Amino acid sequence: MTIMKSIYKFTSKHLQYRTIQEEDSEILVSWRSDLSLIRYYRNSSPITMEMHQSWFQNTYNSDNARWDFMAFDGLVPVGFVALLHMDFDKKIAEINYTIGNKDYTGRSLSVEMIQSLCDFGKSVFGIQEFIAEIHRDNVVSQKSAVSSGFILEDTKGNFWKYRRRMDGFIHNCND
């Protein structure tokens, strides 16, 4: 028996979002296997359909601290956003975002995607603080995070930590 997560939907100025579903597997696998997209990921190895389906069925559907959302322009898949490692007591979550459809790059949509994900996370899950860990060479993503209200907090290692408080106050935390 397959456990399914609730289907959440939300919108931003140009895009519509909904919880990922099994039917999204083909496009998600194609994006997660595109070396030009995943070169800045922590796990930059391409995935297979079998790997994705196993993760979706055995891990994602039972992980209430993680929610992934497809981003669409009408019926056209644009990318995905995610809330990861949500700590409901501390009201904190990590975010992840990718524009997978190359026809949609260069339009500042990642800023819109990040802002709408943070608004959704705050309104639905009560998250007050968001973290983005961005590869030090991914300048475009760093600029998107800053334009979305994130502040650079830590530049140690390959992944730099950015933080955004929804009330505008940044706590100096070392997680």
Helices and strands as residue ranges (DSSP letters): E 9-11, E 16-19, G 22-24, H 25-32, H 35-38, H 49-58, G 60-62, E 67-73, E 76-87, E 92-99, G 102-104, H 109-125, E 129-135, H 139-147, E 151-154, E 159-165
